[in-house]
Amino acid sequence: MSLHGVWKSFGTEPVLAGIDLEARPGETVALIGASGCGKSTLLRLAIGLARPDRGEVRIGGTRLDAGNVLALRRRIGYVIQGGGLFPHLTGRGNVTLQARYLGWDDGRITGRLAELAALTHLPAELFDRYPAELSGGQRQRISLIRALMPDPDLLLLDEPLGALDPIVRRDLQDELREIFSSLRKTVMLVTHDLAEAAFFSRRLVLLAGGRIVQEGPLSELEERPAEVFVQRFVAAQRPPEALR
C-alpha cells in the first residue's frame, strides 16, 4: 500500500499536505502524532472512505479510484476504536456478514471462524452474544476477526486499543503483536501512544500539521530528532524501557 503526493483538506485547512508513504508487504507501520494531525484521515484514504484532493493511493500497485474501490476494499481489513460492531447482530453475525455477502458456503465460514477464534483466543460461546453483552476486549477481538475473515492483504487499525483499560490493553497488545508476526500481513496502525507504537513496530511515522516530520525506529526519534516538535513529542510521552 502506498500514498503518493496525497493532499486532503476539509474546508480551507489541509489535513494532509503532500504525503508520500509506503507500507511494504508484511511490514507493520505505526502512525503516531497528536490529535488532528491526519492519522485517521490517512487510513480513511487508504481504504477508500475518503478521496484525496491531489495525489493517489495504490493498493498492491493498483491506483484506488471510484471504479475499483469496492473490489480493492475487499482486500483490506479495517478496525476502529471501540470495534464498530453492528449492535443488532451477534458476534457471529458481525464477523460472517461480509463472507455471506461474498457467497461463502457454511463449511468455509465455519472453518475460517474456528481458525480465527483460536488465533485470537476467543471462546466459541461468545459469538452468540450481542456487542452490548461483551466486554471491551471481547468486542475488539470480534472486530479483529471480522477484519481478518476474508483473509485481507492489508490490515488497517485506527486506535484499536484506545478505549480499553490498561490491563486488557496490555494483554491485547501482546496478542496483536503475536498475530501480526504469525500472519505476516501488511499492517498500518494508528495510535497516539508512542510506547504502544514502538511495541508493535520498528518503523514509526510521526505526523504533525498534515505532514510526516520524521520516520524510523524509536531510537532515531529519541537520539536524532529531525526538528524541535519531534523532541517535544518524545519527551512528553517518556516511553517505558520495557516497550522498546
Backbone as CSV, one residue per row, in Angstrom:
resi,resn,N_x,N_y,N_z,CA_x,CA_y,CA_z,C_x,C_y,C_z
1,MET,0.848,-1.179,0.000,0.000,0.000,0.000,0.886,1.231,0.000
2,SER,0.522,2.242,-0.813,1.343,3.439,-0.868,0.497,4.668,-1.156
3,LEU,0.967,5.810,-0.673,0.365,7.103,-0.964,1.428,7.957,-1.633
4,HIS,1.029,8.668,-2.681,1.972,9.449,-3.461,1.448,10.881,-3.605
5,GLY,2.139,11.836,-2.978,1.774,13.238,-3.093,0.346,13.533,-2.689
6,VAL,-0.119,12.904,-1.609,-1.527,13.000,-1.217,-1.804,14.262,-0.403
7,TRP,-2.786,15.005,-0.863,-3.319,16.176,-0.154,-4.794,15.932,0.148
8,LYS,-5.215,16.361,1.325,-6.629,16.289,1.688,-6.966,17.448,2.598
9,SER,-8.003,18.201,2.231,-8.439,19.341,3.035,-9.905,19.180,3.400
10,PHE,-10.252,19.733,4.541,-11.641,19.876,4.946,-11.872,21.365,5.138
11,GLY,-12.685,21.951,4.270,-12.788,23.406,4.265,-11.513,23.992,3.650
12,THR,-10.949,24.974,4.297,-9.735,25.617,3.776,-8.466,25.077,4.416
13,GLU,-8.618,24.207,5.419,-7.461,23.707,6.151,-6.999,22.354,5.616
14,PRO,-5.733,22.238,5.179,-5.225,20.940,4.756,-5.003,20.013,5.948
15,VAL,-5.581,18.817,5.879,-5.378,17.812,6.922,-4.158,16.966,6.597
16,LEU,-3.948,16.698,5.314,-2.749,16.024,4.833,-2.151,16.888,3.733
17,ALA,-0.853,17.102,3.796,-0.201,18.046,2.892,0.983,17.391,2.188
18,GLY,0.699,16.719,1.081,1.761,16.138,0.269,2.407,14.906,0.874
19,ILE,1.587,13.946,1.305,2.095,12.744,1.981,2.612,11.719,0.965
20,ASP,3.838,11.268,1.186,4.414,10.138,0.465,4.734,9.062,1.500
21,LEU,4.105,7.902,1.365,4.291,6.855,2.361,4.022,5.498,1.732
22,GLU,4.855,4.529,2.052,4.661,3.168,1.561,4.768,2.182,2.715
23,ALA,3.840,1.229,2.759,3.913,0.109,3.701,4.274,-1.118,2.882
24,ARG,5.430,-1.673,3.129,5.916,-2.795,2.331,5.209,-4.095,2.734
25,PRO,5.140,-5.081,1.819,4.471,-6.344,2.133,5.018,-6.995,3.401
26,GLY,4.121,-7.353,4.314,4.500,-7.998,5.559,5.011,-7.060,6.636
27,GLU,5.011,-5.764,6.371,5.548,-4.785,7.326,4.444,-4.207,8.200
28,THR,4.768,-3.927,9.462,3.878,-3.191,10.343,4.401,-1.771,10.489
29,VAL,3.579,-0.799,10.128,3.926,0.621,10.219,3.013,1.261,11.251
30,ALA,3.582,2.009,12.186,2.800,2.682,13.224,2.762,4.177,12.951
31,LEU,1.554,4.717,12.781,1.368,6.151,12.596,1.097,6.786,13.951
32,ILE,1.891,7.784,14.297,1.747,8.443,15.591,1.639,9.948,15.394
33,GLY,1.191,10.628,16.451,1.060,12.067,16.399,-0.090,12.526,17.274
34,ALA,-0.154,13.822,17.483,-1.208,14.395,18.313,-2.551,14.340,17.598
35,SER,-3.631,14.528,18.340,-4.967,14.552,17.745,-5.040,15.634,16.673
36,GLY,-5.680,15.288,15.553,-5.854,16.250,14.476,-4.705,16.344,13.498
37,CYS,-3.718,15.453,13.632,-2.539,15.543,12.755,-2.756,14.848,11.412
38,GLY,-3.859,14.117,11.256,-4.155,13.488,9.973,-4.023,11.977,9.951
39,LYS,-3.758,11.350,11.105,-3.547,9.888,11.136,-4.779,9.130,10.644
40,SER,-5.927,9.410,11.225,-7.144,8.682,10.868,-7.583,9.002,9.442
41,THR,-7.404,10.240,9.017,-7.732,10.610,7.644,-6.901,9.804,6.666
42,LEU,-5.648,9.591,6.992,-4.775,8.796,6.123,-5.321,7.386,5.957
43,LEU,-5.784,6.775,7.050,-6.358,5.433,6.944,-7.644,5.434,6.132
44,ARG,-8.453,6.458,6.300,-9.709,6.544,5.544,-9.440,6.672,4.048
45,LEU,-8.382,7.359,3.693,-7.985,7.446,2.288,-7.502,6.089,1.786
46,ALA,-6.764,5.374,2.644,-6.200,4.083,2.245,-7.277,3.046,1.961
47,ILE,-8.418,3.145,2.641,-9.487,2.165,2.427,-10.575,2.698,1.497
48,GLY,-10.411,3.938,1.025,-11.362,4.489,0.074,-12.610,5.084,0.668
49,LEU,-12.602,5.357,1.969,-13.751,6.023,2.599,-13.705,7.531,2.377
50,ALA,-12.575,8.027,1.931,-12.406,9.417,1.520,-11.491,9.413,0.305
51,ARG,-11.545,10.470,-0.484,-10.722,10.556,-1.687,-9.766,11.741,-1.564
52,PRO,-8.535,11.581,-2.022,-7.583,12.694,-1.933,-7.958,13.828,-2.875
53,ASP,-7.647,15.053,-2.467,-7.840,16.200,-3.354,-6.790,16.190,-4.465
54,ARG,-5.591,15.762,-4.093,-4.495,15.601,-5.051,-3.702,14.367,-4.675
55,GLY,-2.970,13.810,-5.639,-2.170,12.633,-5.374,-2.968,11.353,-5.565
56,GLU,-2.366,10.230,-5.207,-3.024,8.952,-5.415,-2.678,7.960,-4.324
57,VAL,-3.598,7.009,-4.137,-3.418,5.881,-3.227,-3.351,4.625,-4.077
58,ARG,-2.378,3.754,-3.780,-2.239,2.498,-4.521,-2.320,1.315,-3.554
59,ILE,-3.098,0.327,-3.940,-3.228,-0.911,-3.178,-2.668,-2.035,-4.042
60,GLY,-1.566,-2.625,-3.599,-0.948,-3.675,-4.386,-0.569,-3.227,-5.779
61,GLY,-0.184,-1.965,-5.929,0.227,-1.434,-7.222,-0.898,-0.870,-8.056
62,THR,-2.157,-1.074,-7.639,-3.314,-0.583,-8.391,-3.808,0.716,-7.793
63,ARG,-3.977,1.713,-8.638,-4.464,3.008,-8.154,-5.921,2.896,-7.708
64,LEU,-6.196,3.385,-6.517,-7.548,3.355,-5.956,-8.373,4.467,-6.585
65,ASP,-9.515,4.112,-7.180,-10.396,5.123,-7.752,-11.849,4.676,-7.600
66,ALA,-12.760,5.512,-8.073,-14.193,5.232,-7.881,-14.620,3.934,-8.553
67,GLY,-13.926,3.541,-9.612,-14.325,2.352,-10.341,-13.919,1.038,-9.697
68,ASN,-12.874,1.073,-8.877,-12.388,-0.190,-8.299,-12.384,-0.199,-6.774
69,VAL,-12.926,0.852,-6.157,-12.812,0.986,-4.706,-13.458,-0.192,-3.964
70,LEU,-14.607,-0.666,-4.426,-15.281,-1.762,-3.719,-14.487,-3.057,-3.838
71,ALA,-13.932,-3.333,-5.009,-13.148,-4.551,-5.190,-11.874,-4.506,-4.362
72,LEU,-11.189,-3.363,-4.356,-9.943,-3.260,-3.596,-10.209,-3.262,-2.099
73,ARG,-11.343,-2.724,-1.689,-11.657,-2.673,-0.259,-11.818,-4.076,0.326
74,ARG,-12.190,-5.041,-0.508,-12.324,-6.414,-0.028,-10.975,-7.032,0.314
75,ARG,-9.899,-6.398,-0.123,-8.553,-6.885,0.187,-7.987,-6.209,1.428
76,ILE,-8.823,-5.404,2.111,-8.367,-4.619,3.256,-9.229,-4.925,4.467
77,GLY,-8.593,-5.185,5.609,-9.301,-5.302,6.875,-9.181,-3.989,7.634
78,TYR,-10.271,-3.563,8.280,-10.302,-2.238,8.900,-10.900,-2.363,10.297
79,VAL,-10.155,-1.922,11.306,-10.595,-1.996,12.701,-10.523,-0.593,13.296
80,ILE,-11.619,-0.143,13.909,-11.644,1.180,14.506,-11.759,1.079,16.027
81,GLN,-11.530,2.206,16.690,-11.636,2.250,18.145,-13.057,1.894,18.565
82,GLY,-13.167,1.001,19.561,-14.481,0.574,20.025,-15.051,-0.586,19.248
83,GLY,-14.412,-0.937,18.130,-14.833,-2.103,17.367,-15.741,-1.812,16.190
84,GLY,-16.688,-0.849,16.370,-17.597,-0.522,15.273,-18.527,-1.660,14.890
85,LEU,-18.907,-2.480,15.856,-19.783,-3.616,15.561,-21.232,-3.172,15.404
86,PHE,-21.989,-3.906,14.595,-23.421,-3.634,14.453,-24.135,-4.158,15.701
87,PRO,-24.811,-3.277,16.453,-25.385,-3.692,17.742,-26.524,-4.687,17.621
88,HIS,-27.193,-4.743,16.458,-28.339,-5.642,16.297,-27.925,-7.034,15.839
89,LEU,-26.634,-7.247,15.608,-26.132,-8.548,15.189,-25.298,-9.168,16.303
90,THR,-25.358,-10.486,16.418,-24.482,-11.174,17.357,-23.038,-11.077,16.867
91,GLY,-22.117,-11.524,17.711,-20.725,-11.567,17.269,-20.582,-12.377,16.001
92,ARG,-21.257,-13.521,15.935,-21.211,-14.366,14.743,-21.777,-13.630,13.528
93,GLY,-22.880,-12.929,13.735,-23.481,-12.180,12.634,-22.567,-11.091,12.113
94,ASN,-21.859,-10.434,13.027,-20.923,-9.385,12.624,-19.761,-9.939,11.810
95,VAL,-19.147,-11.013,12.304,-17.921,-11.476,11.660,-18.181,-12.216,10.353
96,THR,-19.398,-12.757,10.167,-19.686,-13.518,8.946,-20.434,-12.698,7.903
97,LEU,-20.741,-11.454,8.202,-21.569,-10.640,7.307,-20.948,-10.525,5.913
98,GLN,-19.676,-10.172,5.840,-19.041,-9.991,4.541,-18.884,-11.323,3.806
99,ALA,-18.535,-12.362,4.552,-18.370,-13.676,3.930,-19.674,-14.142,3.285
100,ARG,-20.791,-13.915,3.960,-22.081,-14.325,3.389,-22.418,-13.467,2.169
101,TYR,-22.068,-12.183,2.232,-22.286,-11.300,1.081,-21.487,-11.776,-0.127
102,LEU,-20.276,-12.301,0.129,-19.417,-12.782,-0.947,-19.792,-14.178,-1.422
103,GLY,-20.786,-14.800,-0.765,-21.279,-16.083,-1.226,-20.549,-17.300,-0.692
104,TRP,-19.834,-17.141,0.432,-19.152,-18.297,1.012,-20.180,-19.313,1.502
105,ASP,-19.850,-20.610,1.384,-20.743,-21.630,1.914,-20.525,-21.797,3.417
106,ASP,-21.457,-22.475,4.081,-21.411,-22.601,5.538,-20.141,-23.295,6.024
107,GLY,-19.692,-24.307,5.285,-18.489,-25.027,5.694,-17.264,-24.143,5.699
108,ARG,-17.127,-23.327,4.665,-15.976,-22.415,4.594,-16.035,-21.375,5.707
109,ILE,-17.226,-20.848,5.967,-17.392,-19.843,7.021,-17.063,-20.448,8.385
110,THR,-17.578,-21.636,8.661,-17.342,-22.287,9.949,-15.862,-22.571,10.169
111,GLY,-15.198,-23.051,9.141,-13.778,-23.357,9.250,-12.933,-22.125,9.492
112,ARG,-13.230,-21.054,8.752,-12.464,-19.818,8.913,-12.718,-19.196,10.286
113,LEU,-13.954,-19.250,10.742,-14.301,-18.697,12.048,-13.583,-19.443,13.168
114,ALA,-13.519,-20.746,13.090,-12.819,-21.542,14.101,-11.329,-21.220,14.112
115,GLU,-10.773,-21.044,12.938,-9.352,-20.713,12.822,-9.034,-19.373,13.478
116,LEU,-9.876,-18.368,13.235,-9.629,-17.033,13.778,-9.959,-16.957,15.268
117,ALA,-10.948,-17.735,15.728,-11.253,-17.779,17.160,-10.062,-18.322,17.931
118,ALA,-9.407,-19.335,17.390,-8.223,-19.894,18.030,-7.076,-18.891,18.012
119,LEU,-6.934,-18.176,16.910,-5.855,-17.200,16.773,-5.991,-16.062,17.780
120,THR,-7.227,-15.632,18.039,-7.475,-14.503,18.933,-7.845,-14.920,20.351
121,HIS,-7.832,-16.223,20.622,-8.138,-16.748,21.959,-9.526,-16.338,22.433
122,LEU,-10.502,-16.412,21.538,-11.873,-16.033,21.879,-12.736,-17.281,22.003
123,PRO,-13.322,-17.545,23.175,-14.183,-18.721,23.351,-15.356,-18.719,22.381
124,ALA,-15.698,-19.884,21.861,-16.719,-20.006,20.821,-18.083,-19.492,21.270
125,GLU,-18.411,-19.657,22.568,-19.746,-19.263,23.028,-19.978,-17.752,22.957
126,LEU,-18.907,-16.965,22.901,-19.063,-15.512,22.872,-19.604,-15.009,21.535
127,PHE,-19.502,-15.816,20.504,-20.007,-15.393,19.201,-21.525,-15.309,19.169
128,ASP,-22.184,-15.923,20.135,-23.645,-15.876,20.173,-24.171,-14.706,21.006
129,ARG,-23.265,-13.880,21.522,-23.684,-12.707,22.293,-23.713,-11.468,21.404
130,TYR,-24.531,-10.503,21.822,-24.591,-9.223,21.128,-23.488,-8.309,21.674
131,PRO,-23.068,-7.297,20.908,-21.978,-6.423,21.358,-22.175,-5.852,22.763
132,ALA,-23.410,-5.500,23.110,-23.666,-4.927,24.437,-23.427,-5.929,25.555
133,GLU,-23.385,-7.223,25.220,-23.171,-8.273,26.214,-21.699,-8.683,26.318
134,LEU,-20.841,-8.006,25.579,-19.416,-8.329,25.561,-18.604,-7.240,26.251
135,SER,-17.449,-7.618,26.778,-16.538,-6.629,27.356,-15.835,-5.877,26.225
136,GLY,-15.137,-4.800,26.581,-14.411,-4.029,25.579,-13.380,-4.864,24.850
137,GLY,-12.634,-5.667,25.587,-11.628,-6.522,24.968,-12.236,-7.564,24.048
138,GLN,-13.388,-8.118,24.455,-14.067,-9.111,23.611,-14.592,-8.471,22.330
139,ARG,-15.128,-7.260,22.440,-15.606,-6.559,21.243,-14.461,-6.301,20.268
140,GLN,-13.294,-5.943,20.801,-12.163,-5.683,19.916,-11.683,-6.964,19.238
141,ARG,-11.730,-8.083,19.941,-11.365,-9.358,19.308,-12.356,-9.718,18.199
142,ILE,-13.652,-9.498,18.460,-14.666,-9.749,17.430,-14.416,-8.849,16.222
143,SER,-14.110,-7.587,16.473,-13.848,-6.649,15.388,-12.627,-7.069,14.579
144,LEU,-11.598,-7.547,15.262,-10.400,-8.011,14.565,-10.715,-9.244,13.714
145,ILE,-11.495,-10.177,14.258,-11.881,-11.365,13.496,-12.680,-10.962,12.259
146,ARG,-13.594,-10.007,12.417,-14.367,-9.531,11.261,-13.441,-8.978,10.177
147,ALA,-12.419,-8.230,10.592,-11.483,-7.658,9.623,-10.643,-8.726,8.939
148,LEU,-10.303,-9.788,9.681,-9.442,-10.843,9.138,-10.202,-11.921,8.383
149,MET,-11.512,-11.961,8.529,-12.319,-13.055,7.969,-12.046,-13.308,6.487
150,PRO,-12.019,-12.282,5.634,-11.804,-12.554,4.205,-10.328,-12.712,3.833
151,ASP,-9.454,-12.825,4.832,-8.017,-13.001,4.616,-7.435,-11.855,3.788
152,PRO,-7.530,-10.612,4.291,-7.100,-9.449,3.513,-5.578,-9.372,3.389
153,ASP,-5.134,-8.654,2.357,-3.700,-8.416,2.181,-3.201,-7.339,3.135
154,LEU,-4.061,-6.382,3.429,-3.699,-5.200,4.215,-4.643,-5.062,5.397
155,LEU,-4.091,-4.759,6.567,-4.879,-4.573,7.777,-4.642,-3.166,8.308
156,LEU,-5.721,-2.396,8.450,-5.661,-1.025,8.956,-6.345,-0.980,10.317
157,LEU,-5.651,-0.432,11.312,-6.205,-0.362,12.662,-6.103,1.066,13.181
158,ASP,-7.250,1.653,13.506,-7.309,3.039,13.947,-7.590,3.084,15.447
159,GLU,-6.548,3.316,16.236,-6.658,3.359,17.701,-7.444,2.146,18.219
160,PRO,-7.081,0.933,17.846,-7.896,-0.231,18.202,-7.957,-0.520,19.686
161,LEU,-6.981,-0.031,20.457,-6.945,-0.334,21.894,-7.161,0.906,22.754
162,GLY,-7.490,2.006,22.136,-7.540,3.275,22.855,-8.580,3.360,23.949
163,ALA,-9.695,2.614,23.822,-10.788,2.741,24.792,-10.743,1.680,25.890
164,LEU,-9.668,0.894,25.937,-9.609,-0.222,26.877,-8.849,0.159,28.148
165,ASP,-9.176,-0.548,29.237,-8.446,-0.285,30.475,-7.033,-0.860,30.354
166,PRO,-6.079,-0.376,31.167,-4.668,-0.724,30.987,-4.358,-2.214,30.994
167,ILE,-5.007,-3.001,31.855,-4.692,-4.431,31.930,-5.138,-5.146,30.664
168,VAL,-6.384,-4.886,30.221,-6.893,-5.503,29.000,-6.069,-5.041,27.803
169,ARG,-5.714,-3.769,27.813,-4.929,-3.216,26.703,-3.580,-3.922,26.599
170,ARG,-2.931,-4.150,27.738,-1.634,-4.825,27.732,-1.757,-6.245,27.179
171,ASP,-2.799,-6.967,27.604,-2.999,-8.335,27.115,-3.227,-8.345,25.596
172,LEU,-4.048,-7.401,25.108,-4.339,-7.369,23.683,-3.129,-6.904,22.868
173,GLN,-2.303,-6.048,23.437,-1.059,-5.674,22.758,-0.218,-6.919,22.479
174,ASP,-0.069,-7.752,23.502,0.712,-8.980,23.329,0.103,-9.864,22.244
175,GLU,-1.229,-10.020,22.288,-1.893,-10.885,21.322,-1.787,-10.328,19.903
176,LEU,-1.988,-9.016,19.760,-1.937,-8.426,18.435,-0.549,-8.552,17.820
177,ARG,0.491,-8.312,18.613,1.840,-8.422,18.067,2.123,-9.853,17.618
178,GLU,1.636,-10.822,18.381,1.805,-12.222,18.000,1.050,-12.519,16.700
179,ILE,-0.155,-11.958,16.578,-0.951,-12.166,15.369,-0.272,-11.539,14.161
180,PHE,0.223,-10.301,14.309,0.912,-9.647,13.202,2.101,-10.478,12.741
181,SER,2.834,-11.018,13.709,4.027,-11.799,13.384,3.663,-13.100,12.677
182,SER,2.612,-13.771,13.150,2.261,-15.072,12.578,1.608,-14.955,11.210
183,LEU,0.797,-13.910,10.994,0.087,-13.776,9.732,0.935,-13.146,8.637
184,ARG,1.930,-12.358,9.029,2.833,-11.698,8.078,2.073,-10.841,7.060
185,LYS,1.048,-10.176,7.519,0.304,-9.264,6.654,0.882,-7.856,6.757
186,THR,0.557,-7.041,5.767,0.918,-5.629,5.840,-0.051,-4.955,6.800
187,VAL,0.483,-4.248,7.790,-0.345,-3.636,8.830,0.006,-2.154,8.937
188,MET,-1.023,-1.317,9.001,-0.825,0.095,9.309,-1.677,0.408,10.528
189,LEU,-1.029,0.827,11.589,-1.666,1.008,12.894,-1.570,2.472,13.322
190,VAL,-2.692,3.053,13.708,-2.731,4.413,14.227,-2.813,4.371,15.742
191,THR,-1.966,5.142,16.394,-2.036,5.298,17.841,-1.430,6.648,18.221
192,HIS,-1.903,7.220,19.333,-1.278,8.439,19.842,-0.221,8.101,20.887
193,ASP,-0.103,6.806,21.209,0.769,6.336,22.287,2.107,5.871,21.711
194,LEU,3.160,6.598,21.994,4.479,6.292,21.445,4.984,4.934,21.905
195,ALA,4.765,4.593,23.160,5.216,3.297,23.673,4.517,2.155,22.956
196,GLU,3.220,2.300,22.741,2.473,1.268,22.033,2.962,1.137,20.597
197,ALA,3.221,2.263,19.943,3.718,2.240,18.573,5.041,1.486,18.491
198,ALA,5.955,1.765,19.425,7.259,1.107,19.425,7.146,-0.372,19.757
199,PHE,6.140,-0.739,20.532,5.912,-2.142,20.870,5.534,-2.947,19.618
200,PHE,4.744,-2.335,18.735,4.265,-3.027,17.549,5.208,-2.941,16.353
201,SER,5.980,-1.875,16.257,6.713,-1.654,15.017,8.056,-0.972,15.250
202,ARG,9.024,-1.320,14.418,10.303,-0.607,14.412,10.247,0.622,13.509
203,ARG,9.201,0.721,12.720,9.068,1.877,11.818,7.921,2.752,12.281
204,LEU,8.258,3.843,12.935,7.275,4.808,13.410,7.231,5.975,12.435
205,VAL,6.024,6.440,12.135,5.834,7.576,11.237,5.120,8.663,12.030
206,LEU,5.829,9.733,12.337,5.285,10.811,13.162,4.750,11.922,12.267
207,LEU,3.453,12.229,12.452,2.808,13.287,11.682,2.550,14.500,12.550
208,ALA,2.594,15.653,11.927,2.234,16.913,12.584,1.827,17.898,11.502
209,GLY,0.690,18.544,11.704,0.241,19.528,10.729,0.020,18.961,9.341
210,GLY,-0.355,17.686,9.260,-0.648,17.076,7.976,0.552,16.624,7.180
211,ARG,1.721,16.630,7.773,2.921,16.184,7.060,3.701,15.208,7.928
212,ILE,4.545,14.411,7.283,5.417,13.500,8.002,6.655,14.278,8.433
213,VAL,6.863,14.379,9.736,8.011,15.141,10.230,9.227,14.254,10.456
214,GLN,8.992,12.948,10.708,10.115,12.016,10.836,9.572,10.593,10.855
215,GLU,10.362,9.658,10.320,10.017,8.244,10.430,11.269,7.434,10.666
216,GLY,11.072,6.306,11.364,12.185,5.440,11.700,11.935,4.773,13.032
217,PRO,12.902,4.031,13.546,12.735,3.390,14.860,12.715,4.426,15.976
218,LEU,12.213,4.008,17.130,12.123,4.906,18.277,13.477,5.508,18.634
219,SER,14.538,4.724,18.518,15.868,5.215,18.879,16.261,6.429,18.046
220,GLU,15.871,6.454,16.760,16.214,7.602,15.916,15.433,8.847,16.334
221,LEU,14.154,8.664,16.665,13.369,9.813,17.104,13.922,10.375,18.408
222,GLU,14.405,9.501,19.277,14.951,9.945,20.559,16.325,10.599,20.404
223,GLU,17.188,9.959,19.629,18.589,10.383,19.566,18.893,11.383,18.462
224,ARG,18.084,11.355,17.371,18.333,12.252,16.250,17.018,12.874,15.768
225,PRO,16.345,13.646,16.620,15.075,14.266,16.218,15.279,15.216,15.044
226,ALA,14.363,15.134,14.062,14.502,15.942,12.856,14.184,17.408,13.108
227,GLU,13.375,17.687,14.127,13.028,19.067,14.459,12.562,19.116,15.909
228,VAL,12.334,20.325,16.382,12.005,20.523,17.791,10.725,19.788,18.166
229,PHE,9.737,19.742,17.264,8.487,19.061,17.587,8.721,17.598,17.935
230,VAL,9.598,16.925,17.204,9.881,15.516,17.468,10.430,15.357,18.877
231,GLN,11.340,16.204,19.237,11.944,16.163,20.571,10.884,16.366,21.646
232,ARG,9.995,17.321,21.435,8.944,17.600,22.415,7.955,16.449,22.511
233,PHE,7.597,15.860,21.364,6.638,14.752,21.353,7.195,13.554,22.115
234,VAL,8.443,13.210,21.855,9.069,12.075,22.533,9.201,12.350,24.027
235,ALA,9.651,13.534,24.389,9.849,13.881,25.798,8.536,13.876,26.570
236,ALA,7.453,14.259,25.905,6.158,14.332,26.586,5.623,12.955,26.945
237,GLN,6.024,11.913,26.185,5.453,10.583,26.410,6.326,9.681,27.272
238,ARG,7.640,9.872,27.240,8.559,9.089,28.065,8.240,7.593,28.011
239,PRO,8.420,6.947,26.849,8.065,5.518,26.741,8.869,4.659,27.686
240,PRO,8.239,3.670,28.342,8.961,2.794,29.271,9.969,1.921,28.536
241,GLU,11.062,1.623,29.191,12.128,0.822,28.601,11.620,-0.553,28.150
242,ALA,10.654,-1.095,28.873,10.183,-2.452,28.572,9.522,-2.548,27.199
243,LEU,9.057,-1.455,26.658,8.361,-1.495,25.379,9.258,-1.110,24.206
244,ARG,10.521,-0.913,24.441,11.398,-0.518,23.333,11.895,-1.722,22.603
